[in-house]
Amino acid sequence: MPVRKFRTVAEMEPACWRVPGDPALYRAIAQVWEFGRRSIPRGFVPGIYRYRSLAGLNAQTDRWRVEAARARERR
């Protein structure tokens, strides 16, 4: 996407608003969600977990952080 510069706000094109129910709106939302999914992976493992102690929770959280860091290094 090219970078465009404007001297005044009047030179800018108006915002593209879509009417609810417009198929283009749903495509635009899907594109934004897809971009977010690809650019920022989940920072947590989905699911429900129970721990007997706070120490157990902290240990699991640390393991997840290490796994996430390794996954980022592989990219």
Backbone hydrogen bonds, N-H to C=O, Kabsch-Sander energy under -0.5 kcal/mol:
donor,donor_aa,acceptor,acceptor_aa,energy
4,R,2,P,-0.5
11,E,8,T,-0.9
12,M,9,V,-1.2
17,W,15,A,-1.0
22,D,19,V,-2.3
25,L,22,D,-1.1
26,Y,22,D,-1.2
27,R,23,P,-1.9
28,A,24,A,-2.3
29,I,25,L,-2.4
30,A,26,Y,-2.3
31,Q,27,R,-2.2
32,V,28,A,-2.1
33,W,29,I,-2.5
34,E,30,A,-2.4
35,F,31,Q,-2.4
36,G,32,V,-2.4
37,R,33,W,-2.4
38,R,34,E,-2.3
39,S,35,F,-2.6
40,I,36,G,-2.2
57,L,53,S,-1.6
58,N,54,L,-2.6
59,A,55,A,-2.4
60,Q,56,G,-2.1
61,T,57,L,-2.5
62,D,58,N,-2.2
63,R,59,A,-2.0
64,W,60,Q,-2.3
65,R,61,T,-2.2
66,V,62,D,-2.2
67,E,63,R,-2.5
68,A,64,W,-2.6
69,A,65,R,-2.3
70,R,66,V,-2.3
71,A,67,E,-2.2
72,R,68,A,-2.1
73,E,69,A,-1.9
74,R,70,R,-1.6
75,R,71,A,-0.6
75,R,72,R,-0.7
